[in-house]
Amino acid sequence: MATIIERTRKNKPSTWQTTVRIKGQLPVTRTFANRDDADKFAQRIEPELRKLALAEAKKKARLKPKQAGVESLLDERLDEILQKYSVSGDSTERQRKNLPTIIKFVRLVRTAGSVGCNSLRQITSSWNKKYVERMRREKTRRKTIFSYETISVHLQIMAIACKWRAECLDIPAPELNFSRRHFPKHWENKRSRRLSADEQKRLEATISSHQAPSKDQWLLLMRLALETGARLQELVLADWAEFALPRKLWTIPAAKTKCNKERAVPLSSLALDYMRELQSDALDGNTRVFHRLGQPLSVSAGFHKFVKKTGLIDFRFHDLRHEAISRMVLYKRRLSVFEIMAIVGHSDLSMLVRYANLRGDELAERMD
């Protein structure tokens, strides 16, 4: 409501002070030279303040259920949220492969005084530290210690799953302690392993001596990896429908890429030759290009056996991607840096720099 007061002044005409007060709003006060202007101001400003007050009241009413929803979410168990996310259509294949391991260790790591698996409310910095320490004590299937890179992926997936759960409930995502603050300095294992020409010949000889019908597909898998820079999962799960050989193009669906974005990979003459060899081995009714090989995890383990038998030290299938990208930068001179990034699926230049591990002797050869 509005209050209008006359302010008398010595030897001067009176002024009129208007104050409008509406519950929930700060009072508005103005002074005028005459009563008419004071009345007009009160009549104009009072409805505006009432409108503002009503809008704010409605906003608060909407927020109350959401705040209650956030509190309810914080009481949900982390392992149950991860389980729901794993069977949802929103999780990627890469995430689904990691989730069983994540869920297993989430159930093992508990904060003081917790009964059963921790709720989101109990995901504190202390819990985060315990998870990292527990993972560093455990062994992978290959009997190696979980790397900080893998643990980082775990924490990232947990954060994504919790955000997904909040979106399902149409509430703001809570701030949680899924961070890398408990990692040591310089924890990132930036690999620079390359494959020399001699090592490649030896590895190919080992694969060629393999007595199994899958021998040729193992060899072509490795050669395609070196020619395209594609990831293990993208190659092993490749489907014939993804290839347009007359157009020299391989279109990898978003569901099979790490960044969940479709990627077009142009095929070189060598890559086309490899694809024709694979085409001659294709089976009717089986759409997989590498139908003689297993799933990505088993292929990774199988490749490791070939590496070990060859006698190569510290070499992984993913290092073929490093080698392929390094060769593209060195020898595919008609391609710009940004074109190479598009082919291999790098979103920023720093990632390409990390993968292109150029040797000094290779650079020296290009000086003259």
WOSULVEN-V85224 format. One record per pair of residues at least 4 apart in sequence whose ideal C-beta (glycine too) atoms are under 7 Angstrom apart, sorted by the first residue. I is the first residue (numbers start at 1). GAP is how many residues later the second one is. D is the distance in Angstrom with one decimal. If there is no record, write none. Layout:
BEGIN
i & gap & d
I & GAP & D
I & GAP & D
END
This chain:
BEGIN
i & gap & d
1 & 20 & 6.3
2 & 16 & 6.1
2 & 17 & 7.0
2 & 18 & 4.7
2 & 40 & 3.6
2 & 44 & 5.6
3 & 16 & 4.8
4 & 12 & 5.9
4 & 14 & 5.2
4 & 34 & 5.1
4 & 35 & 6.9
4 & 38 & 6.5
5 & 12 & 4.9
6 & 8 & 5.1
6 & 10 & 5.9
7 & 7 & 6.1
7 & 8 & 4.6
7 & 10 & 5.5
8 & 6 & 4.9
9 & 5 & 6.5
9 & 6 & 6.9
15 & 16 & 5.3
15 & 17 & 6.7
15 & 18 & 6.2
16 & 15 & 7.0
16 & 16 & 4.9
16 & 18 & 6.6
16 & 19 & 5.2
16 & 22 & 3.9
17 & 12 & 6.6
17 & 14 & 4.9
18 & 11 & 6.9
18 & 12 & 5.4
18 & 14 & 6.7
18 & 20 & 4.5
18 & 23 & 5.2
18 & 24 & 5.1
19 & 8 & 5.6
19 & 10 & 4.6
20 & 7 & 6.6
20 & 8 & 4.9
20 & 22 & 5.9
20 & 25 & 5.1
20 & 26 & 5.2
20 & 29 & 6.1
21 & 6 & 4.7
22 & 27 & 4.1
22 & 28 & 5.6
22 & 31 & 5.3
23 & 30 & 6.6
24 & 29 & 4.6
24 & 32 & 6.4
24 & 33 & 6.9
25 & 24 & 5.0
25 & 27 & 6.1
25 & 28 & 5.3
28 & 17 & 5.8
28 & 21 & 6.8
30 & 11 & 5.6
32 & 5 & 4.0
32 & 6 & 4.4
32 & 9 & 6.6
33 & 4 & 6.8
35 & 4 & 6.2
36 & 4 & 6.4
37 & 4 & 6.4
38 & 4 & 6.6
39 & 4 & 6.3
40 & 4 & 6.3
41 & 4 & 5.9
42 & 4 & 5.9
45 & 4 & 6.2
46 & 4 & 6.4
47 & 4 & 6.3
48 & 4 & 6.6
49 & 4 & 6.3
50 & 4 & 6.4
51 & 4 & 6.5
52 & 4 & 6.4
53 & 4 & 6.3
54 & 4 & 6.5
55 & 4 & 6.4
56 & 4 & 6.4
57 & 4 & 6.4
58 & 4 & 6.5
59 & 4 & 6.4
60 & 4 & 6.7
62 & 4 & 7.0
63 & 4 & 5.8
64 & 4 & 6.4
65 & 4 & 6.1
66 & 4 & 6.6
66 & 105 & 4.9
66 & 106 & 6.7
67 & 4 & 6.7
68 & 4 & 6.4
69 & 4 & 6.3
69 & 100 & 5.4
69 & 102 & 4.0
70 & 4 & 6.5
70 & 101 & 5.3
70 & 102 & 6.3
70 & 104 & 5.8
73 & 47 & 6.4
73 & 92 & 6.5
73 & 93 & 6.2
73 & 96 & 6.2
73 & 98 & 6.5
73 & 101 & 6.4
74 & 45 & 6.6
74 & 46 & 4.8
74 & 47 & 4.2
74 & 100 & 6.0
75 & 44 & 5.2
75 & 46 & 6.3
76 & 4 & 6.3
76 & 5 & 5.8
76 & 43 & 6.2
76 & 44 & 6.0
77 & 4 & 7.0
77 & 40 & 4.8
77 & 42 & 5.6
78 & 4 & 6.3
78 & 28 & 5.4
78 & 39 & 6.4
78 & 40 & 5.7
78 & 42 & 6.1
78 & 45 & 6.3
79 & 4 & 6.3
79 & 24 & 5.2
79 & 27 & 5.0
79 & 28 & 5.3
79 & 38 & 4.6
80 & 4 & 6.5
81 & 4 & 6.3
81 & 80 & 5.5
81 & 81 & 6.1
81 & 84 & 4.9
82 & 4 & 6.3
82 & 17 & 5.9
82 & 20 & 6.1
82 & 21 & 5.1
82 & 24 & 6.6
82 & 76 & 6.9
82 & 79 & 5.2
83 & 20 & 6.3
84 & 4 & 6.3
85 & 6 & 5.3
85 & 76 & 3.9
85 & 79 & 5.6
86 & 5 & 5.7
86 & 10 & 5.5
86 & 13 & 4.3
90 & 74 & 5.8
91 & 4 & 4.6
91 & 5 & 5.4
92 & 168 & 5.6
93 & 4 & 6.6
93 & 162 & 6.5
94 & 4 & 6.8
94 & 164 & 6.4
95 & 4 & 6.1
95 & 62 & 5.3
98 & 4 & 5.8
98 & 55 & 6.3
98 & 56 & 6.6
98 & 59 & 5.8
99 & 4 & 5.9
99 & 58 & 6.8
100 & 4 & 6.4
101 & 4 & 6.7
102 & 4 & 6.0
102 & 52 & 5.0
102 & 55 & 6.1
102 & 56 & 6.7
103 & 4 & 6.5
104 & 4 & 6.9
105 & 4 & 6.1
105 & 26 & 6.7
105 & 29 & 6.1
105 & 30 & 6.2
106 & 11 & 6.6
107 & 10 & 5.2
108 & 26 & 6.4
109 & 18 & 6.5
109 & 21 & 5.0
109 & 22 & 4.8
109 & 25 & 5.2
110 & 4 & 4.5
110 & 8 & 5.9
111 & 7 & 5.9
111 & 11 & 4.9
111 & 13 & 6.3
111 & 15 & 6.1
111 & 16 & 5.0
114 & 4 & 5.3
114 & 8 & 5.5
118 & 4 & 4.0
118 & 5 & 6.2
118 & 9 & 6.2
120 & 42 & 6.5
120 & 54 & 6.5
120 & 56 & 6.3
122 & 5 & 6.3
123 & 4 & 5.2
123 & 53 & 5.2
123 & 54 & 5.6
124 & 53 & 5.7
125 & 4 & 6.5
125 & 52 & 4.9
126 & 4 & 6.5
127 & 4 & 6.4
127 & 50 & 6.9
128 & 4 & 6.7
128 & 49 & 4.7
128 & 50 & 6.7
128 & 51 & 6.3
128 & 54 & 6.1
129 & 4 & 6.3
129 & 53 & 4.5
130 & 4 & 6.0
131 & 4 & 6.4
132 & 4 & 6.4
132 & 19 & 5.8
132 & 50 & 4.9
132 & 51 & 6.9
133 & 4 & 6.8
134 & 4 & 6.6
135 & 11 & 4.6
135 & 16 & 4.9
136 & 9 & 6.2
136 & 10 & 6.5
138 & 8 & 5.8
139 & 4 & 5.2
139 & 5 & 6.6
139 & 6 & 6.5
140 & 4 & 5.1
140 & 6 & 6.0
146 & 4 & 5.0
146 & 5 & 5.9
147 & 42 & 6.1
148 & 4 & 6.1
148 & 35 & 5.3
148 & 39 & 4.2
149 & 4 & 6.8
149 & 40 & 6.0
150 & 4 & 6.6
151 & 4 & 6.6
152 & 4 & 6.4
152 & 28 & 5.8
153 & 4 & 6.4
154 & 4 & 6.5
155 & 4 & 6.5
155 & 23 & 4.4
155 & 25 & 6.8
156 & 4 & 6.4
157 & 4 & 6.2
158 & 4 & 6.5
158 & 20 & 5.0
159 & 4 & 6.4
159 & 17 & 6.6
159 & 19 & 4.2
160 & 4 & 6.3
161 & 4 & 6.5
162 & 4 & 6.6
162 & 11 & 6.7
162 & 14 & 5.9
163 & 4 & 6.5
163 & 10 & 4.5
164 & 4 & 6.5
165 & 4 & 6.6
166 & 5 & 5.3
166 & 6 & 6.5
166 & 7 & 4.1
166 & 8 & 6.8
183 & 4 & 4.3
190 & 164 & 5.9
191 & 128 & 6.6
191 & 131 & 6.5
192 & 165 & 4.4
193 & 121 & 6.1
193 & 122 & 6.0
193 & 126 & 4.6
193 & 129 & 6.6
194 & 128 & 6.6
194 & 129 & 5.5
194 & 132 & 6.4
194 & 163 & 5.8
194 & 165 & 6.9
195 & 4 & 5.2
195 & 5 & 5.4
195 & 124 & 6.6
195 & 125 & 6.8
195 & 128 & 4.5
196 & 4 & 7.0
197 & 4 & 6.7
198 & 4 & 6.4
199 & 4 & 6.1
199 & 113 & 5.8
200 & 4 & 6.2
201 & 4 & 6.3
202 & 4 & 6.6
202 & 108 & 5.1
203 & 4 & 6.5
203 & 103 & 6.5
203 & 104 & 6.9
203 & 107 & 4.9
203 & 109 & 6.6
204 & 4 & 6.1
204 & 15 & 6.3
205 & 4 & 6.5
206 & 100 & 5.3
206 & 103 & 5.3
206 & 104 & 4.5
207 & 8 & 6.6
207 & 11 & 4.9
207 & 12 & 5.0
207 & 15 & 6.9
207 & 99 & 5.5
208 & 7 & 6.7
208 & 11 & 6.4
210 & 5 & 4.6
210 & 8 & 6.6
213 & 79 & 6.0
214 & 4 & 5.8
214 & 78 & 4.0
214 & 79 & 5.9
215 & 4 & 6.7
216 & 4 & 6.2
216 & 65 & 6.8
217 & 4 & 6.0
217 & 73 & 5.3
217 & 75 & 4.6
217 & 76 & 5.7
218 & 4 & 6.8
219 & 4 & 6.4
220 & 4 & 6.0
220 & 54 & 5.0
220 & 57 & 6.0
220 & 58 & 5.8
221 & 4 & 6.5
221 & 14 & 6.0
221 & 69 & 6.0
221 & 72 & 6.8
222 & 4 & 6.7
222 & 98 & 6.6
223 & 4 & 6.2
223 & 51 & 5.5
224 & 4 & 5.7
224 & 11 & 6.1
224 & 47 & 6.3
224 & 50 & 5.3
225 & 5 & 6.2
225 & 10 & 6.0
225 & 95 & 4.1
225 & 96 & 6.8
225 & 99 & 6.4
226 & 94 & 5.7
226 & 97 & 6.1
226 & 98 & 5.0
227 & 41 & 5.8
227 & 43 & 5.3
227 & 44 & 4.4
227 & 47 & 6.9
227 & 97 & 6.8
228 & 37 & 5.4
228 & 43 & 5.9
228 & 96 & 6.7
229 & 92 & 5.5
229 & 95 & 3.8
229 & 96 & 5.1
229 & 99 & 6.4
229 & 114 & 6.6
229 & 115 & 4.3
230 & 4 & 4.4
230 & 5 & 5.1
230 & 35 & 6.5
231 & 27 & 6.4
231 & 90 & 6.3
232 & 4 & 5.9
232 & 64 & 5.5
232 & 67 & 6.6
232 & 68 & 6.1
232 & 85 & 5.1
232 & 86 & 6.7
233 & 4 & 5.8
233 & 23 & 6.3
233 & 63 & 4.8
234 & 4 & 6.7
234 & 18 & 5.2
234 & 22 & 5.5
234 & 23 & 6.5
235 & 55 & 6.9
236 & 54 & 5.6
236 & 57 & 6.1
236 & 60 & 4.9
236 & 63 & 5.1
237 & 19 & 5.6
237 & 59 & 6.9
238 & 4 & 6.0
238 & 51 & 4.3
238 & 52 & 6.7
239 & 48 & 4.9
239 & 49 & 6.3
239 & 50 & 6.8
240 & 42 & 6.8
240 & 47 & 5.4
240 & 49 & 6.0
241 & 46 & 6.5
242 & 8 & 5.9
242 & 9 & 5.5
242 & 10 & 6.4
242 & 11 & 6.8
243 & 7 & 5.3
243 & 32 & 6.5
244 & 5 & 4.7
245 & 27 & 6.4
245 & 30 & 6.0
248 & 18 & 5.9
248 & 19 & 4.6
248 & 24 & 6.3
249 & 15 & 6.1
249 & 17 & 6.2
249 & 18 & 6.6
250 & 15 & 4.4
250 & 17 & 5.9
251 & 11 & 6.6
251 & 13 & 5.3
252 & 4 & 5.6
252 & 5 & 5.6
252 & 10 & 6.7
252 & 11 & 4.7
252 & 13 & 6.4
253 & 9 & 6.0
254 & 6 & 5.2
254 & 7 & 5.4
254 & 8 & 4.7
257 & 4 & 5.9
257 & 6 & 5.6
257 & 88 & 6.1
258 & 87 & 7.0
259 & 86 & 6.1
259 & 88 & 6.7
263 & 82 & 5.0
265 & 78 & 5.7
266 & 77 & 6.6
267 & 4 & 4.1
267 & 5 & 5.1
267 & 8 & 6.7
269 & 4 & 6.6
270 & 4 & 6.6
271 & 4 & 6.4
272 & 4 & 6.5
273 & 4 & 6.7
274 & 4 & 6.5
275 & 4 & 6.2
276 & 4 & 6.7
278 & 4 & 6.9
278 & 11 & 5.6
283 & 8 & 5.6
286 & 5 & 4.6
293 & 6 & 5.3
294 & 4 & 3.6
294 & 5 & 5.7
295 & 4 & 7.0
296 & 4 & 6.2
297 & 4 & 6.6
298 & 4 & 6.2
299 & 4 & 6.3
300 & 4 & 6.6
300 & 17 & 5.6
301 & 4 & 7.0
302 & 4 & 7.0
303 & 4 & 6.4
303 & 14 & 4.6
304 & 4 & 6.3
305 & 4 & 6.2
306 & 4 & 6.3
307 & 5 & 4.8
307 & 8 & 5.1
315 & 4 & 5.5
319 & 4 & 6.3
320 & 4 & 6.1
321 & 4 & 6.3
321 & 34 & 6.9
322 & 4 & 6.3
322 & 33 & 5.3
322 & 35 & 6.0
323 & 4 & 6.4
324 & 4 & 6.5
325 & 4 & 6.5
325 & 19 & 5.7
325 & 27 & 7.0
325 & 30 & 4.3
325 & 31 & 5.4
326 & 4 & 6.3
326 & 30 & 5.1
326 & 31 & 5.5
326 & 32 & 6.1
327 & 4 & 5.5
328 & 4 & 4.5
328 & 7 & 6.6
328 & 12 & 5.1
329 & 11 & 6.5
329 & 27 & 4.4
329 & 29 & 6.8
330 & 28 & 6.5
330 & 32 & 5.8
335 & 4 & 4.5
335 & 5 & 5.3
337 & 4 & 6.5
337 & 12 & 7.0
337 & 15 & 6.6
338 & 4 & 6.6
339 & 4 & 6.5
340 & 4 & 6.3
340 & 12 & 6.7
341 & 5 & 4.3
341 & 11 & 5.4
346 & 5 & 4.3
346 & 6 & 4.9
347 & 4 & 7.0
349 & 4 & 6.2
350 & 4 & 6.5
351 & 4 & 6.6
352 & 4 & 5.9
358 & 4 & 5.7
358 & 5 & 5.8
360 & 4 & 6.2
361 & 4 & 6.6
END
